[in-house]
């Protein structure tokens, strides 16, 4: 079980991440139903802001690679540039996969399946979803999944 100190650190990190997207952490009201209309709007805003941010990064990468592409006569300079471009492209590839997860999360929101564990069906929780908006497993199922993965990869 996480300590209060860990919980506060996680809450602060989540708040910082959300604010980078221009979104404040969700404040639950007493007795509020999980995935209420306001919560759905909140998570849709997070997902769309994240998607927009990633798409802007893609545009910046394309511009950067066009602007910076040069045929250096020095092989070391050329290799350095190719390595830089390779790293950028790997990052964009990871982000492309993340964009697919975001799209799946938006579909889940539309189908009212968002926020519930895909393995056991329990609520994933507001704070976990704010920290990881594309989460499809509750923390317990995710932990079990990781344990199983460790044993398979031994």
Secondary structure as GFF3:
##gff-version 3
##sequence-region A 1 154
A	DSSP	alpha_helix	4	20	.	.	.	ID=ss1
A	DSSP	alpha_helix	37	68	.	.	.	ID=ss2
A	DSSP	alpha_helix	75	110	.	.	.	ID=ss3
A	DSSP	alpha_helix	126	131	.	.	.	ID=ss4
A	DSSP	alpha_helix	139	152	.	.	.	ID=ss5
###
